[in-house]
Amino acid sequence: MRLLIEPGGGMVDESLAILAILASHPEGKSAIGAAKAMPLLLDFIGNGSPRNKENAAAILVHLCARDQHPGEAVELGVMDHLVDLAQNGTDRAKRKADQLLQRLSRYVEQKKQAHAHSEAQAQQSLSQSQAQAQQMRPPSVANAVDS
């Protein structure tokens, strides 16, 4: 990871290409994730050379597989960069950006559905609690409250 941030950066293209290969293997994916590389990769997608962008996107495709890091990528603002990359990147970068956009859009939609479902359950629980409390009040208290 140090090669990606060293001044002069003569090895950036090669380092990203190697990371893209490593990210396709479970151990490599774990090591890259443990190195907290996401912000750096997103910076390359937004500001790197065309080759940097496509390799960073390839790495993210692997990192965001199986719900391992998509939330982090979305929170860090990758979606706008991916839209731009899908329109203006190299052919490979466009494919990777499209893959990521589809994957991250599904992730966001699933999170929205899960949130809506939990809110509906909370509302239902609240309604049931209120109904039970109403039933448990003595008639004299219920009549006084209703009056």
C-alpha positions as CSV (number, residue, x, y, z in Angstrom):
1,M,0.0,0.0,0.0
2,R,2.9,2.3,0.6
3,L,3.8,2.3,-3.1
4,L,0.4,3.9,-3.8
5,I,1.1,6.9,-1.7
6,E,4.8,7.5,-2.0
7,P,5.9,10.8,-3.5
8,G,6.9,10.4,-7.2
9,G,4.6,7.4,-7.5
10,G,6.5,5.6,-10.2
11,M,5.0,2.3,-9.2
12,V,1.3,3.3,-8.8
13,D,0.1,1.7,-12.1
14,E,1.9,-1.5,-11.4
15,S,0.9,-1.6,-7.7
16,L,-2.8,-1.2,-8.5
17,A,-2.5,-3.9,-11.2
18,I,-1.0,-6.3,-8.7
19,L,-3.7,-5.4,-6.1
20,A,-6.4,-6.0,-8.7
21,I,-5.0,-9.5,-9.1
22,L,-4.7,-10.1,-5.4
23,A,-8.2,-8.8,-4.8
24,S,-9.6,-11.7,-6.8
25,H,-8.4,-14.1,-4.1
26,P,-10.0,-14.4,-0.7
27,E,-6.8,-13.8,1.2
28,G,-5.8,-10.9,-0.9
29,K,-9.3,-9.4,-0.5
30,S,-9.0,-9.7,3.3
31,A,-5.6,-8.1,3.3
32,I,-6.7,-5.2,1.2
33,G,-9.8,-4.7,3.3
34,A,-7.7,-4.9,6.5
35,A,-5.3,-2.2,5.1
36,K,-8.3,0.2,5.0
37,A,-7.6,0.9,1.3
38,M,-11.1,2.0,0.4
39,P,-10.5,5.8,0.7
40,L,-7.3,5.6,-1.3
41,L,-9.0,3.5,-4.0
42,L,-11.9,6.0,-4.3
43,D,-9.3,8.8,-4.7
44,F,-7.8,6.9,-7.6
45,I,-11.2,6.4,-9.2
46,G,-11.9,10.1,-8.9
47,N,-8.5,11.6,-9.7
48,G,-6.2,8.9,-11.1
49,S,-5.0,8.2,-14.6
50,P,-7.3,6.2,-16.9
51,R,-5.3,3.0,-16.0
52,N,-5.4,3.9,-12.2
53,K,-9.1,4.3,-12.4
54,E,-9.8,1.0,-14.1
55,N,-7.5,-0.9,-11.8
56,A,-9.0,0.8,-8.7
57,A,-12.5,-0.1,-10.0
58,A,-11.5,-3.7,-10.6
59,I,-10.3,-3.9,-7.0
60,L,-13.5,-2.4,-5.7
61,V,-15.5,-5.0,-7.7
62,H,-13.9,-7.7,-5.7
63,L,-14.0,-5.8,-2.3
64,C,-17.7,-5.0,-2.7
65,A,-18.7,-8.6,-3.5
66,R,-20.9,-10.5,-1.0
67,D,-21.7,-7.4,1.1
68,Q,-18.3,-7.1,2.5
69,H,-17.5,-3.4,1.8
70,P,-20.3,-1.8,-0.2
71,G,-21.6,0.2,2.7
72,E,-18.2,1.8,3.2
73,A,-17.9,2.6,-0.5
74,V,-21.4,4.2,-0.6
75,E,-20.7,6.2,2.5
76,L,-17.4,7.5,1.1
77,G,-19.3,8.8,-2.0
78,V,-18.2,6.4,-4.7
79,M,-21.4,6.5,-6.7
80,D,-20.8,9.9,-8.5
81,H,-17.3,8.9,-9.4
82,L,-18.6,5.6,-10.8
83,V,-21.2,7.3,-12.9
84,D,-18.5,9.5,-14.4
85,L,-16.2,6.5,-14.9
86,A,-19.0,4.5,-16.6
87,Q,-19.4,7.3,-19.1
88,N,-15.8,8.5,-19.6
89,G,-13.5,5.7,-18.7
90,T,-11.6,3.1,-20.7
91,D,-13.7,0.1,-21.9
92,R,-12.6,-2.0,-19.0
93,A,-13.2,0.8,-16.5
94,K,-16.7,1.3,-18.0
95,R,-17.5,-2.4,-17.5
96,K,-16.2,-2.4,-13.9
97,A,-18.0,0.9,-13.1
98,D,-21.3,-0.6,-14.5
99,Q,-20.8,-3.7,-12.4
100,L,-20.2,-1.7,-9.3
101,L,-23.1,0.7,-9.9
102,Q,-25.4,-2.3,-10.3
103,R,-24.0,-4.0,-7.2
104,L,-24.1,-0.9,-5.0
105,S,-27.5,0.2,-6.2
106,R,-28.8,-3.3,-5.2
107,Y,-27.1,-2.9,-1.8
108,V,-28.7,0.6,-1.3
109,E,-32.1,-0.7,-2.3
110,Q,-31.8,-3.7,0.1
111,K,-30.8,-1.4,2.9
112,K,-33.8,0.9,2.2
113,Q,-36.2,-2.1,2.1
114,A,-34.7,-3.4,5.4
115,H,-35.1,0.0,7.0
116,A,-38.7,0.3,5.8
117,H,-39.5,-3.2,7.1
118,S,-38.0,-2.5,10.5
119,E,-39.9,0.8,10.7
120,A,-43.1,-1.0,9.8
121,Q,-42.4,-3.6,12.5
122,A,-41.7,-0.9,15.1
123,Q,-45.0,0.9,14.2
124,Q,-46.9,-2.4,14.4
125,S,-45.4,-3.1,17.8
126,L,-46.2,0.4,19.0
127,S,-49.8,0.0,17.9
128,Q,-50.1,-3.4,19.6
129,S,-48.7,-2.0,22.8
130,Q,-51.1,0.9,22.7
131,A,-54.0,-1.5,22.1
132,Q,-52.9,-3.7,25.0
133,A,-52.5,-0.7,27.3
134,Q,-56.0,0.5,26.4
135,Q,-57.4,-2.9,27.2
136,M,-55.6,-3.1,30.5
137,R,-57.0,0.2,31.8
138,P,-59.8,-0.1,34.3
139,P,-63.2,1.0,32.9
140,S,-63.4,4.1,35.3
141,V,-59.9,5.3,34.1
142,A,-60.8,4.6,30.4
143,N,-64.1,6.5,30.7
144,A,-62.4,9.5,32.4
145,V,-59.7,9.6,29.7
146,D,-62.2,9.3,26.9
147,S,-64.5,12.1,28.3
